[in-house]
Amino acid sequence: MTWIVIIITCLISVYSFNDINLFLKLKFSPYLISKDREWYRFLTSGFVHADWMHLFVNMFVLYSFGSELERYMSFVFGIKYKFLYLIMYFTSIILPLYPSYRKNLKNPGYSSIGASGAVSAVVFACIIYNPLASFMIIFIPIRFPAFVFGILYLIYSAYMSRKKIDNIGHDVHFWGSIYGVLFTIALKPKLFIYALNQILSVF
């Protein structure tokens, strides 16, 4: 499933690099969604990216964690994991955008693109399944448990979202991460107890 999502995203993104009209038609724009009822933008914005680097980073992270999430989900849910995985991915493109939509209804200059919300959801779903997995951030030669990374990532995303000092959708990263956790626990509530026990065992 991860490979299918990656291939579709790459095809649409690369095509939109050379077709500005398609890019403008698919990007997330709260103002246009509200004005022209173009609700499809909630979903299509997750399949277009700003440039090759933006696309590569999102797809590399998705490849790295998506395959792991599929393995976890197949163990817990059997063959129906494929359907559940796709439901989680597509809804995690849409729902984390809602706070941005509400804040920018009357702002024609605001727009966003990329699969970051969904990718964040995948990463945090993996953290729930394996909170003690070893994480290492690029350029920082220190390994630490996945749940520690998750806490730091949420704090950083919330802080940067408030500061608004760059063009990165930190609020989408934050809500995508939260959604990944909630979706995973909703599917299998016992995973919350399992993850909590794993985290508490560290202390």
C-alpha positions in Angstrom: 0.0 0.0 0.0 2.8 2.4 0.8 4.4 1.9 -2.6 1.1 2.5 -4.3 0.6 5.8 -2.4 4.2 6.9 -3.2 3.9 6.1 -6.9 0.5 8.0 -7.2 1.9 11.0 -5.3 5.1 11.1 -7.3 3.2 10.9 -10.6 0.8 13.8 -9.7 3.5 15.9 -8.1 6.0 15.6 -10.9 3.3 16.3 -13.5 2.2 19.4 -11.6 5.8 20.7 -11.6 5.4 21.3 -15.3 1.7 22.3 -15.2 1.1 25.4 -13.1 -2.6 25.3 -13.8 -2.9 21.8 -12.4 -0.8 22.8 -9.4 -3.0 25.8 -8.6 -6.1 23.7 -9.1 -5.0 21.0 -6.6 -3.4 23.0 -3.8 -5.1 23.7 -0.5 -6.7 27.2 -0.4 -9.2 27.8 2.4 -10.4 31.0 0.7 -11.2 29.2 -2.6 -12.7 26.2 -0.8 -15.1 28.5 1.1 -15.8 30.8 -1.9 -16.2 28.3 -4.6 -17.0 25.1 -2.6 -13.9 23.3 -4.0 -13.9 20.8 -1.2 -11.7 18.4 -3.2 -8.7 20.5 -2.4 -8.6 19.0 1.1 -7.5 15.8 -0.5 -5.7 16.8 -3.6 -3.3 19.1 -1.8 -1.7 16.0 -0.3 -0.5 14.9 -3.8 1.3 18.0 -4.9 4.6 19.4 -3.6 6.6 22.6 -4.0 9.7 21.0 -5.5 11.8 17.9 -5.8 13.3 18.2 -2.3 9.9 18.6 -0.7 8.6 15.6 -2.6 11.7 13.5 -1.8 11.7 14.2 2.0 8.0 13.4 2.4 8.2 10.2 0.3 11.4 9.0 1.9 9.9 9.4 5.4 6.7 7.7 4.1 8.7 4.8 2.7 10.7 4.4 5.9 7.7 4.4 8.3 4.9 3.3 6.0 6.3 -0.2 5.4 6.8 -0.6 9.2 3.2 0.5 9.9 1.9 -2.0 7.4 3.9 -4.8 9.1 2.4 -3.8 12.5 -1.1 -3.4 11.1 -1.0 -6.7 9.2 0.0 -8.5 12.5 -2.9 -6.9 14.4 -5.7 -6.8 11.8 -4.8 -9.4 9.2 -5.6 -8.9 5.5 -8.0 -6.1 6.2 -5.1 -3.9 7.3 -4.7 -2.7 3.7 -8.1 -1.1 3.8 -7.5 0.4 7.2 -4.1 1.7 6.2 -5.5 3.6 3.2 -8.4 5.0 5.2 -6.0 6.3 7.7 -3.7 7.8 5.1 -6.3 9.6 3.1 -8.2 10.9 6.1 -5.0 12.1 7.6 -4.5 14.3 4.5 -7.9 15.8 5.0 -8.7 16.2 8.7 -5.4 17.9 9.9 -6.1 20.7 7.5 -9.3 21.7 9.1 -7.8 24.1 11.7 -5.9 25.9 9.0 -9.1 26.1 7.0 -10.9 27.7 9.8 -8.1 30.2 10.5 -7.7 31.3 6.8 -11.2 31.4 5.4 -10.9 35.0 4.5 -7.2 35.0 3.6 -6.8 34.6 -0.2 -3.0 34.7 0.1 -2.8 31.5 2.2 -2.3 28.1 0.7 -0.5 24.8 1.5 0.6 21.7 -0.2 2.2 18.4 0.5 1.6 15.1 2.2 3.2 16.2 5.5 0.1 15.8 7.6 -0.5 12.2 6.4 3.2 11.3 6.7 3.2 12.7 10.3 0.2 10.5 11.0 2.0 7.4 9.8 5.1 8.2 11.9 3.1 8.6 15.1 1.0 5.6 14.4 4.3 3.7 14.3 5.2 5.2 17.6 2.0 3.9 19.2 2.8 0.4 18.0 6.4 0.6 19.1 7.1 3.5 21.5 10.6 2.2 22.4 11.9 1.9 18.8 15.2 3.6 18.4 15.1 6.9 16.6 17.9 9.1 15.3 17.5 12.6 13.8 19.7 13.3 10.8 22.9 15.1 11.7 22.4 14.4 15.4 24.3 11.3 16.3 22.2 10.4 19.3 19.6 7.6 19.5 16.6 7.8 21.7 13.2 6.1 22.1 10.5 6.9 19.6 8.1 8.3 22.2 10.7 10.9 23.2 11.0 12.0 19.5 7.2 12.2 19.4 7.1 14.5 22.4 9.8 16.8 21.1 8.3 16.9 17.6 4.9 17.9 19.0 6.4 20.6 21.1 8.5 21.9 18.2 5.6 21.9 15.8 3.3 23.7 18.2 6.0 26.3 18.9 6.8 26.9 15.3 3.1 27.1 14.4 2.6 30.0 16.9 5.8 31.8 15.8 4.9 31.7 12.1 8.5 32.5 11.0 8.6 30.2 7.9 6.3 28.8 5.2 6.2 25.3 6.6 2.8 23.9 7.7 3.8 23.2 11.3 0.1 23.2 12.4 -0.6 20.4 9.9 2.4 18.5 11.2 1.0 18.8 14.7 -2.5 17.8 14.0 -1.5 15.1 11.6 0.6 13.6 14.4 -2.3 13.8 16.8 -4.6 12.2 14.3 -2.3 9.3 13.7 -2.3 8.6 17.4 -6.1 8.9 17.8 -6.9 6.8 14.7 -4.6 4.0 15.8 -6.0 3.9 19.3 -9.6 4.1 18.0 -8.9 1.0 15.9 -7.4 -0.9 18.8 -7.9 0.7 22.2 -5.7 -1.9 23.9 -2.7 -0.4 22.0 -2.9 2.7 24.3 -2.4 0.5 27.4 0.3 -1.4 25.7 2.2 1.8 24.6 1.7 3.4 28.0 3.1 0.3 29.8 6.1 0.3 27.4 6.8 4.0 28.1 6.4 3.6 31.9 8.8 0.6 31.9 11.6 3.0 30.9 11.1 4.8 34.3 
